[in-house]
Amino acid sequence: MVAAAPLPLPAAALMAVAAGLALLVAFPPYGVWPLAPVGVALLAAAAHRRRLRAGAGLGFLTGVALFAPLLAWTNLHTGYLPWVLLSLLQAGYLALLGMATAWVSPLADRGRWAWPALTGLLWVGQEALRDRTPFGGFPWGRLAFSQDSSPLLRLAALGGAPLVTFAVALVGGLLVTAVWRGWVAARTTARSDGPSAARWAPVAAPAALAVALTAASLLVPVAVTGGGDTVTVAIVQGNVPRLGLDFNAQRQAVLNNHVDATLLLAAQVTAGVQRQPDLVVWPENSSDIDPLRNPTAGARISQAADAVRAPILVGAVLQGPGAGQVRNVGILWRPGTGPDLGQLYAKRHPVPFAEYVPLRDVARMVSDKVDLIRSDFVAGSTPGVVRAGPTVLGDVICFEVAYDEVVRDTVTGGAQLLVVQTNNATFNVAEARQQLAMVRLRAVEHGRPALMASTVGVSGFVAPDGRVSDATGFNTREVVVRQMRLDGGRTLATRLGWWPEVALAGLAAAALVGAAVLRRRQRVMPG
């Protein structure tokens, strides 16, 4: 590399904002996945060789440009302040990434291929931190979740979401290396007697490798269908009378919607116009009336299960176990016998400030909407392995699909079919499509057929290779039925678990230490 100077700060600031916007457009509902590595490259170039404070500021600009619009669905019914605070918190992690990028600049300058690898490692390290802190983390907006239609999605079968993120950022690092070296070569050529093809070789090599890496991902084998028995599954999307936070006040109507839609399905089965399901899946919050304590609610669900002659996985809110506590559960409701309490999954990762309120007095100063959560949801302690007759389900509820270990625990527990029960009634179609992208990654990661059942949409089935079938509309009542072939094998990603992330994050930490050593040596060198 030639000059030791960074890019001019105004240009770097514009690039940082452009980086956030490019990353945003890579995610659903836009889904222009090639822009994810472009966004990575823009931030890497903007923060390269800068002072730490400037690197942090540029990373923060990228974070705001990405997260403010990406998380806009959080302000639909809670006011602007919680959305602003969440967006700024997430942007803070990209500020750390920008600072780290500036910090490792001496290492990036030291070797031709160091910059791409460092870029990939730092992104994985940043996401590992963001996915866990504070209050259990918020993994929304991981690079891997922007690749649901990309060849790089197949890498999830080898190393899960962390490997996909690493690959996206590595491609971005290759792009910035090529462009930066092209800029350097152009300046050098302009000062020399004439053009030299040799000067452009370092430009072509990383650019070609970025394309080759993306294309080579198509060679990673993934299951197209499962290899086991076939099961017929119905998703019931009952819809709600009104979108918004008051969906809970409509809980009897929401339950009735799901019962009535299931009764209609039963009538179609009897008439021979629809296949007999082996399993029916209702979404999260389909019965916010505790059906174990309310005889009327329980009787309505039993009516639906008896009519359709299949067990129903019901998303319910149960009172207890203690006073003032509730649980968000998936419970299997069998025809003829009713609730099977042995096949009940309680959500393990309740959402802070949505299902429980830490620091309630402080949170109330931010928004009085926290008092809509009168009872804190209690976390379950066991993975969502539900044995539903012909199949073993891996049940995860709503945002849990974003957490690697929550999904993996169901597969290692024997799940043959991944089920995501969710309620998007307080959000919008953009949030629902972002969540469906996560389901697609999980299907590939674990080689399992999967489905997402939502109160209002989007619901649908996902094959083990990530393809979506029978996706429903948003804010509609729909029932979709599909035959799915089960699978009991394990991908390399399932077997490795969290080790790819540990290894990559560990290398990121080592890079930070290595940069510190190199900086110290450079300071003590004479001249």
Summary of the structure (lengths in Angstrom):
residues: 527
radius of gyration: 25.0
end to end distance: 19.6
largest distance: 89.4
contacts: 1956
relative contact order: 0.12
helix: 54%
strand: 14%
